[in-house]
Amino acid sequence: MKKHIPNLLTLGNLFCGTIATIFAVYADFKTAALFVVLGIFFDFFDGFAARLLNVSGELGKQLDSLADMVTSGVVPGIIMFKMIYRNSYTYYEPLNIEVSFSLDDASANLCLIGVLLTLGACYRLAKFNIDTRQSDSFIGLPTPAMSLFVISLPLIQEYSNIEFVQNLISNNYFLIAITLLLTYLMNAEIALFSLKFKEYSFKKNIVKYLFLLISLVMIVTLQYLSIPLIITLYVILSVFSNYGKKATV
């Protein structure tokens, strides 16, 4: 029975991703974000459970990527699609794609750029399954990190009191630039550290502890705004950490 526990957790991720997709389509970004975060929680613990129970296998690996494709691939693509479309019409009521979306509309065609996130996530997940280098670290930005970045944007736009940030997210050139950058980072040959700990000494994990400490401070002080800043910090610390390792070799 224990061999099915990790797969049930993975299916929990898929369930949450499916529910998040429904809410994202109807532009209920807050509820969609809630289910994405819950799905990522399941995604983290299915691997933990598999290692703890020593029942990891090829089925679980494939199932994990398929679930991630929904939670951290389809959902952020829909959210970016909706945000670009919503910005194009300068009003913020929920938009039903079946009613409002038309390929004859130039603004609607522009918002299709957001779906590049879904394509980039799919390509990254396929590469991850055949890449033997990513057992202790990541090559390219993990799809859950990309998804968290994207789902935070409409929440920042709605709840942030910083006018500059709100105006930035309301600018489609900014959203398109973010879409292209995240799509690139997911598939770039950039080594990013993993938060898995083989041992807990401060000296050997200084970058991870520094990242966790700064992230905690930002979450407390900046709330939703902290999420894209934490993802940015994650990439920057990884790049500098790798540069430092090469310099000492």
BELSULMO-V669905 format. One record per run of one state. SS is the DSSP state (H for helix, E for strand, L for the rest). FROM is the first residue (numbers start at 1). TO is the last residue. Records with the same first field share a line. If there is no record, write none. Layout:
SS->FROM-TO / FROM-TO
This chain:
L->1-1 / 26-28 / 54-57 / 90-96 / 101-105 / 131-136 / 140-142 / 160-162 / 170-171 / 188-190 / 194-205 / 223-224 / 249-249
H->2-25 / 29-53 / 58-89 / 97-100 / 106-130 / 143-159 / 163-169 / 172-187 / 206-222 / 225-248
E->137-139 / 191-193
